[in-house]
Amino acid sequence: MGLKSNLHNLKEKYKGTKMAPAFNAIHTFLYLPNETTHNGTHIKVADDLKRTMNTVIMALVPCLIFGMFNAGYQHYKALGEIEAASGFLSASFWTVDNLIVGLWQVLPLVIVSYGVGLAVEFIFAVIKGHEVEEGYLVTGMLVPLIVPVDTPLWMLAVAVVFGVVIGKEVFGGTGMNILNPALTIRAFLFFAYPTWMSGDKVWVHGAVERDQMIAAGENLDAISGETILGSLAQNRGAGYEVMDMFYGIIPGSVGETSTLLILLAGLFLVFTKIGSWRIMLSSVIGALVMGLIFNAVVSSEWITESSKFYGLMSTEFWHHLLIGGFAFGTVFMATDPVTASQTNKGKWIYGFLVGFISIMIRVFNPAYPEGVMLAILLMNVFAPTIDHYVVQGNVKRRMKRLKVKTA
């Protein structure tokens, strides 16, 4: 009660001043807002936007924890200091040593993401005189999970500033942005610093540094941290068992590897009515359709094994759901309620095209064998157009029915 009363006193003290938004943000983050609606029709519910965002964060936490263990596991495995994990509950995976390496590398990414992002949000709130918006609560957790484990902190900080300012604030803040802020940050990193976002060294902790030491003349073995998509793009096969792909015991971005945990998170979001099951399901259908088309092209022998597209085209169509960032993007980003389609029919169209285009980009762009980021950003732009034509189609049908009745 003491903390609550002290915060309330500070809130009253700074009421009407430039710093009011900052204290209001802290107060409402810890406690339910004490404002109530008195006039007009309103919905009486126990949650608010902050609680909704916190629910999404709860779904992300298992992916974060798993990503920490996987970061340590991939590091020690690449050095040959640990046995290959034999399953999701393997003793060689869930070790304290793996967790320590993961914490040391991943936790700073989380701190920088939240620290820089929230600082920008607070600055804009104070300057513009509005309440601090809650949208970055989820974005701040998403960003560390969609980048390589060794991403330089200064680089992440620059990208976060760009994503929050250009991707959201210039459009009016939370609820007004056209593009998903987390993917805007990821896209900035990829196009501004491509060597840190792709290749076979960035996905395993220490691989880049070790490679630099070898180039300087050190007598060390190089670490190969190539992802499954990178290997398939080079026609070298997946190199991992299907269950390893499903469990997530593979190199990749921090939180994107475990399809199992992402699936459970998706079910949780659907159960809590925060994530759209229509978008998730239609994205999966779109990906499977595109995968089947590529498999049919390979089986018809239009594409030979010497083709640069053969490796990803010949991949079993349903394997595309288990590798890369497809599952993570579908569950946590394609379903963003601000940037996705709003109508039910529009969600089916939007989701299908996200999945379809993701696999298309993944196959036809071997230099960047991951398409979900670009596919979602592209469909973010077209989501309002999809909804417009869905609504106009409904209006035309109703007008036609009206004419028939009045005739």
Secondary structure, 3 states (H helix, E strand, C coil): CHHHHHHHHHHHHCCCCCCHHHHHHHHHHHCCCCCCCCCCCCCCCCCCHHHHHHHHHHHHHHHHHHHHHHHHHHHHHHCCCCCCCCCCCCCCCCCHHHHHHHHHHHHHHHHHHHHHHHHHHHHHHHHHCCCCCCCHHHHHHHHHHCCCCCCCHHHHHHHHHHHHHHHCHHHCCCCCCCCCHHHHHHHHHHHHCHHHCCCCCCCCCCHHHHHHHHHCCCCCCCCCCCCHHHHHHCCCCCCCCHHHHHHCCCCCCCCCCCHHHHHHHHHHHHHCCCCCHHHHHHHHHHHHHHHHHHHHHHHCCCCCCCCCCHHHHCCCHHHHHCCCCHHHHHHHHCCCCCCCCCCHHHHHHHHHHHHHHHHHHHHHCCCCCCCHHHHHHHHHHHHHHHHHHHHHHHHHHHHHHHHHHHC
